[in-house]
Amino acid sequence: MTMTRATTQRILLPLVGLLAVLAVWTVISQTIARDLPSPARTWDESRRYVLEPFFKDGEMNQGIGRLAFYSLVRVGKGFLLALAIGTPLGFLLGLSRAFHLAFDPIIQFLRPISPLAWLPLGLVIFQKSEPAAIFTIAVCAMWPTVINTAAGVRSISPDHLNVGRVLKLSRWKMLVKIIVPASLPYVFTGYRLSLGLAWLVIVASEMLTGTPGVGGFLWQEYNSLVYSHILLSVVTIGAIGFALDRLMGVVEARFRSA
């Protein structure tokens, strides 16, 4: 009975929340912001993009599934690059005091810089929007991985390290057998935050460069004053971000239980 009640709550309560949001959206569209399409109007004007998610009538007039695929490919490339750079950098920061003293101020200086500043620099370096977007994603998304990995290494109990010294493990075995497993929860927290940040950055990058994707589609529809398609893009961005976060949570749980 308790499990059935908990399952029912997990299903019903989100539905209640969704209905409440739709009700507020409807009221706002009919009172405060009459140019804002209601949920029913948004669906009516955007249904083709959802029901035929992979149609293509032009570079930017494509189904929402195809546009989301373009964005996800860019995010995947930038995210993997961010992990490839950020993970070893985080371990170096956590393991070496000299490295930390030398580079932590630089990291703290670069970390708050907006993707709106990194993207023009990427365009100057690479001269093309695609590599510039991937560069921007990687640079902006790697900082949570760097910081959380370093924090995970520094949080390892000295007792664990002493065990490795007593067993006379080599530096490599100490890293693989003790340091990496002990810091893994922190590392995956960084990965999860980096993935969410990568998805945020791709939207801004596509809006600025006008490349095909969810962000580029949103910006085009804004310039065309097609408000229902703007809302479709916003809902798509939120849904994919939610799915990516849950997917990373599943991967983290698998690694922790392994």
C-alpha atoms as an extended CHARMM CRD file, in Angstrom:
* protein
*
       258  EXT
         1         1  MET       CA              0.0000000000        0.0000000000        0.0000000000  PROA      1               0.0000000000
         2         2  THR       CA              2.8130000000        2.3890000000        0.8880000000  PROA      2               0.0000000000
         3         3  MET       CA              4.6170000000        1.6760000000       -2.4090000000  PROA      3               0.0000000000
         4         4  THR       CA              1.3920000000        2.1060000000       -4.3830000000  PROA      4               0.0000000000
         5         5  ARG       CA              0.6940000000        5.4160000000       -2.6730000000  PROA      5               0.0000000000
         6         6  ALA       CA              4.2500000000        6.6700000000       -3.3260000000  PROA      6               0.0000000000
         7         7  THR       CA              4.0130000000        5.6520000000       -6.9980000000  PROA      7               0.0000000000
         8         8  THR       CA              0.6530000000        7.3790000000       -7.3480000000  PROA      8               0.0000000000
         9         9  GLN       CA              2.0770000000       10.5570000000       -5.8280000000  PROA      9               0.0000000000
        10        10  ARG       CA              5.0530000000       10.4800000000       -8.1670000000  PROA      10              0.0000000000
        11        11  ILE       CA              2.6640000000       10.3590000000      -11.1270000000  PROA      11              0.0000000000
        12        12  LEU       CA             -0.1860000000       12.5700000000       -9.9550000000  PROA      12              0.0000000000
        13        13  LEU       CA              1.7360000000       15.3880000000       -8.2980000000  PROA      13              0.0000000000
        14        14  PRO       CA              3.8290000000       16.2330000000      -11.3970000000  PROA      14              0.0000000000
        15        15  LEU       CA              0.6050000000       16.2000000000      -13.4350000000  PROA      15              0.0000000000
        16        16  VAL       CA             -0.9840000000       18.6060000000      -10.9680000000  PROA      16              0.0000000000
        17        17  GLY       CA              2.0570000000       20.8640000000      -11.2570000000  PROA      17              0.0000000000
        18        18  LEU       CA              1.9090000000       20.7160000000      -15.0620000000  PROA      18              0.0000000000
        19        19  LEU       CA             -1.7830000000       21.5650000000      -15.1120000000  PROA      19              0.0000000000
        20        20  ALA       CA             -1.1520000000       24.4930000000      -12.7700000000  PROA      20              0.0000000000
        21        21  VAL       CA              1.5790000000       25.8480000000      -15.0800000000  PROA      21              0.0000000000
        22        22  LEU       CA             -0.6980000000       25.4800000000      -18.1250000000  PROA      22              0.0000000000
        23        23  ALA       CA             -3.4970000000       27.2800000000      -16.2730000000  PROA      23              0.0000000000
        24        24  VAL       CA             -1.2160000000       30.1850000000      -15.3100000000  PROA      24              0.0000000000
        25        25  TRP       CA              0.1220000000       30.3190000000      -18.8830000000  PROA      25              0.0000000000
        26        26  THR       CA             -3.4500000000       30.4870000000      -20.2410000000  PROA      26              0.0000000000
        27        27  VAL       CA             -4.4460000000       33.2760000000      -17.8350000000  PROA      27              0.0000000000
        28        28  ILE       CA             -1.3390000000       35.3450000000      -18.6710000000  PROA      28              0.0000000000
        29        29  SER       CA             -1.9220000000       34.9480000000      -22.4250000000  PROA      29              0.0000000000
        30        30  GLN       CA             -5.4920000000       36.2060000000      -22.0600000000  PROA      30              0.0000000000
        31        31  THR       CA             -4.8510000000       39.0780000000      -19.6320000000  PROA      31              0.0000000000
        32        32  ILE       CA             -1.3460000000       40.5030000000      -19.1430000000  PROA      32              0.0000000000
        33        33  ALA       CA              0.3620000000       39.5140000000      -22.4250000000  PROA      33              0.0000000000
        34        34  ARG       CA             -2.1900000000       39.0940000000      -25.1700000000  PROA      34              0.0000000000
        35        35  ASP       CA              0.5280000000       38.5990000000      -27.7950000000  PROA      35              0.0000000000
        36        36  LEU       CA              1.6410000000       35.4820000000      -25.9270000000  PROA      36              0.0000000000
        37        37  PRO       CA             -0.0190000000       32.4090000000      -27.4780000000  PROA      37              0.0000000000
        38        38  SER       CA             -2.0290000000       30.1950000000      -25.1640000000  PROA      38              0.0000000000
        39        39  PRO       CA             -1.0500000000       26.5090000000      -24.7800000000  PROA      39              0.0000000000
        40        40  ALA       CA             -3.8380000000       25.4930000000      -27.1780000000  PROA      40              0.0000000000
        41        41  ARG       CA             -2.7790000000       28.0320000000      -29.7960000000  PROA      41              0.0000000000
        42        42  THR       CA              0.8790000000       27.1050000000      -29.3970000000  PROA      42              0.0000000000
        43        43  TRP       CA              0.0570000000       23.4640000000      -30.0670000000  PROA      43              0.0000000000
        44        44  ASP       CA             -2.1970000000       24.3250000000      -33.0090000000  PROA      44              0.0000000000
        45        45  GLU       CA              0.5120000000       26.4140000000      -34.7160000000  PROA      45              0.0000000000
        46        46  SER       CA              3.4220000000       24.0990000000      -33.8710000000  PROA      46              0.0000000000
        47        47  ARG       CA              1.9330000000       20.6300000000      -34.1930000000  PROA      47              0.0000000000
        48        48  ARG       CA              3.6770000000       19.8440000000      -37.4820000000  PROA      48              0.0000000000
        49        49  TYR       CA              7.1050000000       20.3880000000      -35.8930000000  PROA      49              0.0000000000
        50        50  VAL       CA              6.1860000000       17.8540000000      -33.1930000000  PROA      50              0.0000000000
        51        51  LEU       CA              4.1650000000       15.2980000000      -35.1660000000  PROA      51              0.0000000000
        52        52  GLU       CA              6.6460000000       15.3530000000      -38.0790000000  PROA      52              0.0000000000
        53        53  PRO       CA              9.8340000000       15.9180000000      -36.0620000000  PROA      53              0.0000000000
        54        54  PHE       CA             12.2690000000       15.1280000000      -38.8990000000  PROA      54              0.0000000000
        55        55  PHE       CA             10.7920000000       16.9610000000      -41.8900000000  PROA      55              0.0000000000
        56        56  LYS       CA             13.0230000000       19.4220000000      -43.7330000000  PROA      56              0.0000000000
        57        57  ASP       CA             11.7280000000       22.2460000000      -45.9450000000  PROA      57              0.0000000000
        58        58  GLY       CA             14.8480000000       24.4290000000      -45.6680000000  PROA      58              0.0000000000
        59        59  GLU       CA             17.9110000000       25.0980000000      -43.5460000000  PROA      59              0.0000000000
        60        60  MET       CA             15.9540000000       26.4910000000      -40.5970000000  PROA      60              0.0000000000
        61        61  ASN       CA             12.4420000000       25.2350000000      -41.3660000000  PROA      61              0.0000000000
        62        62  GLN       CA             12.8870000000       21.7120000000      -40.0080000000  PROA      62              0.0000000000
        63        63  GLY       CA             11.1550000000       19.4440000000      -37.5490000000  PROA      63              0.0000000000
        64        64  ILE       CA             11.9790000000       19.9400000000      -33.8870000000  PROA      64              0.0000000000
        65        65  GLY       CA             13.5170000000       16.4680000000      -33.6780000000  PROA      65              0.0000000000
        66        66  ARG       CA             16.0000000000       17.2240000000      -36.4500000000  PROA      66              0.0000000000
        67        67  LEU       CA             16.8710000000       20.6160000000      -34.9280000000  PROA      67              0.0000000000
        68        68  ALA       CA             17.3500000000       19.0330000000      -31.5090000000  PROA      68              0.0000000000
        69        69  PHE       CA             19.6280000000       16.4030000000      -33.0800000000  PROA      69              0.0000000000
        70        70  TYR       CA             21.8850000000       19.1210000000      -34.5350000000  PROA      70              0.0000000000
        71        71  SER       CA             22.1200000000       20.7880000000      -31.1270000000  PROA      71              0.0000000000
        72        72  LEU       CA             22.7740000000       17.5300000000      -29.2810000000  PROA      72              0.0000000000
        73        73  VAL       CA             25.6090000000       16.5900000000      -31.6350000000  PROA      73              0.0000000000
        74        74  ARG       CA             27.3210000000       19.9260000000      -30.9450000000  PROA      74              0.0000000000
        75        75  VAL       CA             26.7280000000       19.5600000000      -27.2210000000  PROA      75              0.0000000000
        76        76  GLY       CA             28.1250000000       16.0210000000      -27.2720000000  PROA      76              0.0000000000
        77        77  LYS       CA             31.3300000000       17.1200000000      -28.9860000000  PROA      77              0.0000000000
        78        78  GLY       CA             31.8290000000       20.1210000000      -26.7200000000  PROA      78              0.0000000000
        79        79  PHE       CA             30.9420000000       18.1690000000      -23.5740000000  PROA      79              0.0000000000
        80        80  LEU       CA             33.3920000000       15.3480000000      -24.3420000000  PROA      80              0.0000000000
        81        81  LEU       CA             36.1090000000       17.8970000000      -25.0540000000  PROA      81              0.0000000000
        82        82  ALA       CA             35.3020000000       19.6270000000      -21.7460000000  PROA      82              0.0000000000
        83        83  LEU       CA             35.6510000000       16.3210000000      -19.8790000000  PROA      83              0.0000000000
        84        84  ALA       CA             38.8750000000       15.4380000000      -21.6920000000  PROA      84              0.0000000000
        85        85  ILE       CA             40.4150000000       18.7330000000      -20.5650000000  PROA      85              0.0000000000
        86        86  GLY       CA             38.6660000000       19.2830000000      -17.2470000000  PROA      86              0.0000000000
        87        87  THR       CA             39.0740000000       15.8510000000      -15.6420000000  PROA      87              0.0000000000
        88        88  PRO       CA             42.9000000000       15.6180000000      -15.7300000000  PROA      88              0.0000000000
        89        89  LEU       CA             43.1260000000       19.3040000000      -14.8870000000  PROA      89              0.0000000000
        90        90  GLY       CA             40.9690000000       18.7350000000      -11.8140000000  PROA      90              0.0000000000
        91        91  PHE       CA             43.0810000000       15.7910000000      -10.6660000000  PROA      91              0.0000000000
        92        92  LEU       CA             46.2670000000       17.8440000000      -11.0970000000  PROA      92              0.0000000000
        93        93  LEU       CA             44.7710000000       20.6670000000       -9.0430000000  PROA      93              0.0000000000
        94        94  GLY       CA             43.8050000000       18.2500000000       -6.2930000000  PROA      94              0.0000000000
        95        95  LEU       CA             47.0320000000       16.2560000000       -6.2420000000  PROA      95              0.0000000000
        96        96  SER       CA             49.6740000000       18.9520000000       -6.6570000000  PROA      96              0.0000000000
        97        97  ARG       CA             49.8290000000       21.9270000000       -4.3150000000  PROA      97              0.0000000000
        98        98  ALA       CA             52.3290000000       23.6810000000       -6.5940000000  PROA      98              0.0000000000
        99        99  PHE       CA             50.0350000000       23.2010000000       -9.6110000000  PROA      99              0.0000000000
       100       100  HSD       CA             47.0830000000       24.4880000000       -7.5750000000  PROA      100             0.0000000000
       101       101  LEU       CA             48.9480000000       27.6120000000       -6.4660000000  PROA      101             0.0000000000
       102       102  ALA       CA             50.1020000000       28.2920000000      -10.0320000000  PROA      102             0.0000000000
       103       103  PHE       CA             46.8530000000       27.7620000000      -11.9510000000  PROA      103             0.0000000000
       104       104  ASP       CA             43.9170000000       28.1390000000       -9.5490000000  PROA      104             0.0000000000
       105       105  PRO       CA             43.9740000000       31.9780000000       -9.8160000000  PROA      105             0.0000000000
       106       106  ILE       CA             43.8710000000       31.6780000000      -13.6050000000  PROA      106             0.0000000000
       107       107  ILE       CA             40.9490000000       29.2490000000      -13.4400000000  PROA      107             0.0000000000
       108       108  GLN       CA             39.0290000000       31.5320000000      -11.0760000000  PROA      108             0.0000000000
       109       109  PHE       CA             39.7170000000       34.4120000000      -13.4710000000  PROA      109             0.0000000000
       110       110  LEU       CA             38.4780000000       32.5400000000      -16.5660000000  PROA      110             0.0000000000
       111       111  ARG       CA             35.5320000000       30.7290000000      -14.9720000000  PROA      111             0.0000000000
       112       112  PRO       CA             33.0420000000       33.6480000000      -14.7510000000  PROA      112             0.0000000000
       113       113  ILE       CA             33.5430000000       34.7550000000      -18.3670000000  PROA      113             0.0000000000
       114       114  SER       CA             30.2600000000       34.5400000000      -20.2760000000  PROA      114             0.0000000000
       115       115  PRO       CA             29.8190000000       32.3440000000      -23.3610000000  PROA      115             0.0000000000
       116       116  LEU       CA             28.8220000000       35.5600000000      -25.1410000000  PROA      116             0.0000000000
       117       117  ALA       CA             32.4510000000       36.6200000000      -24.7420000000  PROA      117             0.0000000000
       118       118  TRP       CA             34.0290000000       33.2570000000      -25.6190000000  PROA      118             0.0000000000
       119       119  LEU       CA             32.0540000000       32.7750000000      -28.8500000000  PROA      119             0.0000000000
       120       120  PRO       CA             33.4620000000       35.8200000000      -30.7220000000  PROA      120             0.0000000000
       121       121  LEU       CA             36.9440000000       34.7180000000      -29.6770000000  PROA      121             0.0000000000
       122       122  GLY       CA             36.2080000000       31.2590000000      -31.0580000000  PROA      122             0.0000000000
       123       123  LEU       CA             35.0500000000       32.7850000000      -34.3390000000  PROA      123             0.0000000000
       124       124  VAL       CA             38.2980000000       34.7770000000      -34.5430000000  PROA      124             0.0000000000
       125       125  ILE       CA             40.3860000000       31.6460000000      -33.9070000000  PROA      125             0.0000000000
       126       126  PHE       CA             38.5320000000       29.1120000000      -36.0680000000  PROA      126             0.0000000000
       127       127  GLN       CA             36.8240000000       31.3720000000      -38.6520000000  PROA      127             0.0000000000
       128       128  LYS       CA             33.8030000000       29.0170000000      -38.7140000000  PROA      128             0.0000000000
       129       129  SER       CA             30.7030000000       28.8300000000      -36.5430000000  PROA      129             0.0000000000
       130       130  GLU       CA             30.7270000000       25.0560000000      -35.9380000000  PROA      130             0.0000000000
       131       131  PRO       CA             34.1950000000       24.7220000000      -34.3170000000  PROA      131             0.0000000000
       132       132  ALA       CA             33.6570000000       28.0650000000      -32.5750000000  PROA      132             0.0000000000
       133       133  ALA       CA             30.4750000000       26.7270000000      -30.9470000000  PROA      133             0.0000000000
       134       134  ILE       CA             32.2140000000       23.5160000000      -29.8370000000  PROA      134             0.0000000000
       135       135  PHE       CA             35.1290000000       25.5540000000      -28.4610000000  PROA      135             0.0000000000
       136       136  THR       CA             32.7270000000       27.7830000000      -26.5310000000  PROA      136             0.0000000000
       137       137  ILE       CA             30.8490000000       24.8070000000      -25.0770000000  PROA      137             0.0000000000
       138       138  ALA       CA             34.0730000000       23.1110000000      -23.9830000000  PROA      138             0.0000000000
       139       139  VAL       CA             35.5530000000       26.2220000000      -22.3600000000  PROA      139             0.0000000000
       140       140  CYS       CA             32.3660000000       27.1570000000      -20.5090000000  PROA      140             0.0000000000
       141       141  ALA       CA             31.3160000000       23.6330000000      -19.4880000000  PROA      141             0.0000000000
       142       142  MET       CA             34.5980000000       22.2900000000      -18.1400000000  PROA      142             0.0000000000
       143       143  TRP       CA             34.8200000000       24.4200000000      -14.9760000000  PROA      143             0.0000000000
       144       144  PRO       CA             32.3380000000       22.4200000000      -12.8310000000  PROA      144             0.0000000000
       145       145  THR       CA             34.2740000000       19.2670000000      -13.7260000000  PROA      145             0.0000000000
       146       146  VAL       CA             37.5920000000       20.9040000000      -12.8530000000  PROA      146             0.0000000000
       147       147  ILE       CA             36.4220000000       22.2960000000       -9.5170000000  PROA      147             0.0000000000
       148       148  ASN       CA             34.4680000000       19.2340000000       -8.3590000000  PROA      148             0.0000000000
       149       149  THR       CA             37.2240000000       16.8060000000       -9.3520000000  PROA      149             0.0000000000
       150       150  ALA       CA             39.8060000000       18.8380000000       -7.4470000000  PROA      150             0.0000000000
       151       151  ALA       CA             37.4760000000       19.0210000000       -4.4240000000  PROA      151             0.0000000000
       152       152  GLY       CA             36.9390000000       15.2540000000       -4.5850000000  PROA      152             0.0000000000
       153       153  VAL       CA             40.6790000000       14.5490000000       -4.5730000000  PROA      153             0.0000000000
       154       154  ARG       CA             41.2770000000       16.9110000000       -1.6530000000  PROA      154             0.0000000000
       155       155  SER       CA             38.4400000000       15.3010000000        0.3340000000  PROA      155             0.0000000000
       156       156  ILE       CA             39.9900000000       11.8170000000        0.2950000000  PROA      156             0.0000000000
       157       157  SER       CA             40.6560000000       10.5740000000        3.8150000000  PROA      157             0.0000000000
       158       158  PRO       CA             44.3590000000       10.4160000000        4.7270000000  PROA      158             0.0000000000
       159       159  ASP       CA             43.7100000000        6.8840000000        6.0010000000  PROA      159             0.0000000000
       160       160  HSD       CA             42.9730000000        5.7250000000        2.4450000000  PROA      160             0.0000000000
       161       161  LEU       CA             46.2200000000        7.2400000000        1.2010000000  PROA      161             0.0000000000
       162       162  ASN       CA             48.1640000000        5.7280000000        4.0910000000  PROA      162             0.0000000000
       163       163  VAL       CA             46.8740000000        2.2670000000        3.1360000000  PROA      163             0.0000000000
       164       164  GLY       CA             48.3370000000        2.7570000000       -0.3310000000  PROA      164             0.0000000000
       165       165  ARG       CA             51.6610000000        3.8260000000        1.1190000000  PROA      165             0.0000000000
       166       166  VAL       CA             51.7600000000        0.8380000000        3.4610000000  PROA      166             0.0000000000
       167       167  LEU       CA             51.0910000000       -1.4790000000        0.5120000000  PROA      167             0.0000000000
       168       168  LYS       CA             53.8360000000        0.3800000000       -1.4060000000  PROA      168             0.0000000000
       169       169  LEU       CA             51.6090000000        1.0360000000       -4.3960000000  PROA      169             0.0000000000
       170       170  SER       CA             53.0950000000        2.8740000000       -7.3430000000  PROA      170             0.0000000000
       171       171  ARG       CA             51.7830000000        6.3380000000       -8.1640000000  PROA      171             0.0000000000
       172       172  TRP       CA             49.7290000000        4.9520000000      -11.0440000000  PROA      172             0.0000000000
       173       173  LYS       CA             48.1600000000        2.2100000000       -8.9040000000  PROA      173             0.0000000000
       174       174  MET       CA             47.5300000000        4.7160000000       -6.1160000000  PROA      174             0.0000000000
       175       175  LEU       CA             45.6800000000        6.8620000000       -8.6350000000  PROA      175             0.0000000000
       176       176  VAL       CA             43.6730000000        4.0180000000      -10.1760000000  PROA      176             0.0000000000
       177       177  LYS       CA             42.9430000000        1.9740000000       -7.0420000000  PROA      177             0.0000000000
       178       178  ILE       CA             42.4240000000        4.6720000000       -4.4110000000  PROA      178             0.0000000000
       179       179  ILE       CA             42.2230000000        8.2700000000       -5.6460000000  PROA      179             0.0000000000
       180       180  VAL       CA             39.8800000000        7.8380000000       -8.6210000000  PROA      180             0.0000000000
       181       181  PRO       CA             37.3250000000        5.5510000000       -6.8800000000  PROA      181             0.0000000000
       182       182  ALA       CA             37.2660000000        7.7280000000       -3.7590000000  PROA      182             0.0000000000
       183       183  SER       CA             36.7140000000       10.9510000000       -5.7130000000  PROA      183             0.0000000000
       184       184  LEU       CA             34.2170000000        9.4920000000       -8.2150000000  PROA      184             0.0000000000
       185       185  PRO       CA             31.0550000000       10.9560000000       -6.5850000000  PROA      185             0.0000000000
       186       186  TYR       CA             32.5280000000       14.4570000000       -6.8300000000  PROA      186             0.0000000000
       187       187  VAL       CA             33.6890000000       13.8270000000      -10.4040000000  PROA      187             0.0000000000
       188       188  PHE       CA             30.2250000000       12.7740000000      -11.5500000000  PROA      188             0.0000000000
       189       189  THR       CA             28.6390000000       15.7490000000       -9.8230000000  PROA      189             0.0000000000
       190       190  GLY       CA             30.9620000000       17.8970000000      -11.9110000000  PROA      190             0.0000000000
       191       191  TYR       CA             30.0330000000       15.9710000000      -15.0660000000  PROA      191             0.0000000000
       192       192  ARG       CA             26.3460000000       16.4830000000      -14.3740000000  PROA      192             0.0000000000
       193       193  LEU       CA             26.7660000000       20.2130000000      -13.8600000000  PROA      193             0.0000000000
       194       194  SER       CA             28.9940000000       20.4690000000      -16.9360000000  PROA      194             0.0000000000
       195       195  LEU       CA             26.3970000000       18.7340000000      -19.1050000000  PROA      195             0.0000000000
       196       196  GLY       CA             23.6770000000       21.1520000000      -17.9920000000  PROA      196             0.0000000000
       197       197  LEU       CA             25.9680000000       24.0930000000      -18.6420000000  PROA      197             0.0000000000
       198       198  ALA       CA             26.8930000000       22.7310000000      -22.0810000000  PROA      198             0.0000000000
       199       199  TRP       CA             23.2150000000       22.5960000000      -23.0130000000  PROA      199             0.0000000000
       200       200  LEU       CA             22.7500000000       26.2000000000      -21.8740000000  PROA      200             0.0000000000
       201       201  VAL       CA             25.7390000000       27.3770000000      -23.8970000000  PROA      201             0.0000000000
       202       202  ILE       CA             24.6760000000       25.7020000000      -27.1570000000  PROA      202             0.0000000000
       203       203  VAL       CA             21.4150000000       27.6400000000      -27.1960000000  PROA      203             0.0000000000
       204       204  ALA       CA             23.2570000000       30.9620000000      -26.8520000000  PROA      204             0.0000000000
       205       205  SER       CA             25.8480000000       29.9120000000      -29.4450000000  PROA      205             0.0000000000
       206       206  GLU       CA             23.2430000000       28.9520000000      -32.0390000000  PROA      206             0.0000000000
       207       207  MET       CA             21.2800000000       32.1310000000      -31.4190000000  PROA      207             0.0000000000
       208       208  LEU       CA             24.3720000000       34.2680000000      -32.0720000000  PROA      208             0.0000000000
       209       209  THR       CA             25.6600000000       32.3230000000      -35.0930000000  PROA      209             0.0000000000
       210       210  GLY       CA             22.2810000000       31.5020000000      -36.6520000000  PROA      210             0.0000000000
       211       211  THR       CA             23.2550000000       27.8570000000      -37.2140000000  PROA      211             0.0000000000
       212       212  PRO       CA             20.5460000000       25.1710000000      -37.5170000000  PROA      212             0.0000000000
       213       213  GLY       CA             19.5000000000       23.8890000000      -34.1080000000  PROA      213             0.0000000000
       214       214  VAL       CA             16.9970000000       24.6430000000      -31.3860000000  PROA      214             0.0000000000
       215       215  GLY       CA             18.6920000000       27.9320000000      -30.4670000000  PROA      215             0.0000000000
       216       216  GLY       CA             19.0180000000       29.0580000000      -34.0800000000  PROA      216             0.0000000000
       217       217  PHE       CA             15.3650000000       28.1830000000      -34.7210000000  PROA      217             0.0000000000
       218       218  LEU       CA             14.2960000000       30.1380000000      -31.6370000000  PROA      218             0.0000000000
       219       219  TRP       CA             16.1720000000       33.2340000000      -32.7760000000  PROA      219             0.0000000000
       220       220  GLN       CA             14.8010000000       33.0040000000      -36.3120000000  PROA      220             0.0000000000
       221       221  GLU       CA             11.2230000000       32.7010000000      -35.0670000000  PROA      221             0.0000000000
       222       222  TYR       CA             11.7530000000       35.6300000000      -32.7010000000  PROA      222             0.0000000000
       223       223  ASN       CA             12.8740000000       37.8000000000      -35.6230000000  PROA      223             0.0000000000
       224       224  SER       CA              9.8440000000       36.5580000000      -37.5720000000  PROA      224             0.0000000000
       225       225  LEU       CA              7.5480000000       37.2800000000      -34.5870000000  PROA      225             0.0000000000
       226       226  VAL       CA              6.2060000000       33.7080000000      -34.5710000000  PROA      226             0.0000000000
       227       227  TYR       CA              5.6810000000       33.5160000000      -30.8260000000  PROA      227             0.0000000000
       228       228  SER       CA              4.2180000000       30.0220000000      -30.7450000000  PROA      228             0.0000000000
       229       229  HSD       CA              7.4250000000       28.6090000000      -32.2400000000  PROA      229             0.0000000000
       230       230  ILE       CA              9.4480000000       30.5140000000      -29.6370000000  PROA      230             0.0000000000
       231       231  LEU       CA              7.4410000000       28.7500000000      -26.9310000000  PROA      231             0.0000000000
       232       232  LEU       CA              7.9240000000       25.4290000000      -28.7260000000  PROA      232             0.0000000000
       233       233  SER       CA             11.6810000000       26.0260000000      -28.6450000000  PROA      233             0.0000000000
       234       234  VAL       CA             11.6050000000       26.9520000000      -24.9490000000  PROA      234             0.0000000000
       235       235  VAL       CA              9.6440000000       23.7910000000      -24.0760000000  PROA      235             0.0000000000
       236       236  THR       CA             12.0200000000       21.6810000000      -26.1800000000  PROA      236             0.0000000000
       237       237  ILE       CA             15.0890000000       23.1940000000      -24.5000000000  PROA      237             0.0000000000
       238       238  GLY       CA             13.6410000000       22.4890000000      -21.0590000000  PROA      238             0.0000000000
       239       239  ALA       CA             12.5710000000       18.9370000000      -21.9320000000  PROA      239             0.0000000000
       240       240  ILE       CA             15.9630000000       17.9910000000      -23.3820000000  PROA      240             0.0000000000
       241       241  GLY       CA             17.8130000000       19.5850000000      -20.4640000000  PROA      241             0.0000000000
       242       242  PHE       CA             15.6460000000       17.5960000000      -18.0420000000  PROA      242             0.0000000000
       243       243  ALA       CA             16.2630000000       14.3610000000      -19.9700000000  PROA      243             0.0000000000
       244       244  LEU       CA             20.0350000000       14.9260000000      -20.0810000000  PROA      244             0.0000000000
       245       245  ASP       CA             20.1730000000       15.5350000000      -16.3340000000  PROA      245             0.0000000000
       246       246  ARG       CA             18.2220000000       12.3510000000      -15.6080000000  PROA      246             0.0000000000
       247       247  LEU       CA             20.3890000000       10.3700000000      -18.0270000000  PROA      247             0.0000000000
       248       248  MET       CA             23.5640000000       11.5450000000      -16.3170000000  PROA      248             0.0000000000
       249       249  GLY       CA             21.9940000000       10.6080000000      -12.9660000000  PROA      249             0.0000000000
       250       250  VAL       CA             21.4130000000        7.0540000000      -14.2190000000  PROA      250             0.0000000000
       251       251  VAL       CA             25.0100000000        6.7920000000      -15.4670000000  PROA      251             0.0000000000
       252       252  GLU       CA             26.2940000000        8.0860000000      -12.1210000000  PROA      252             0.0000000000
       253       253  ALA       CA             24.2030000000        5.5280000000      -10.2170000000  PROA      253             0.0000000000
       254       254  ARG       CA             25.5380000000        2.7140000000      -12.4090000000  PROA      254             0.0000000000
       255       255  PHE       CA             29.1480000000        3.7240000000      -11.7760000000  PROA      255             0.0000000000
       256       256  ARG       CA             28.6020000000        4.0600000000       -8.0370000000  PROA      256             0.0000000000
       257       257  SER       CA             27.0130000000        0.6050000000       -7.7960000000  PROA      257             0.0000000000
       258       258  ALA       CA             29.7050000000       -1.0290000000       -9.9580000000  PROA      258             0.0000000000
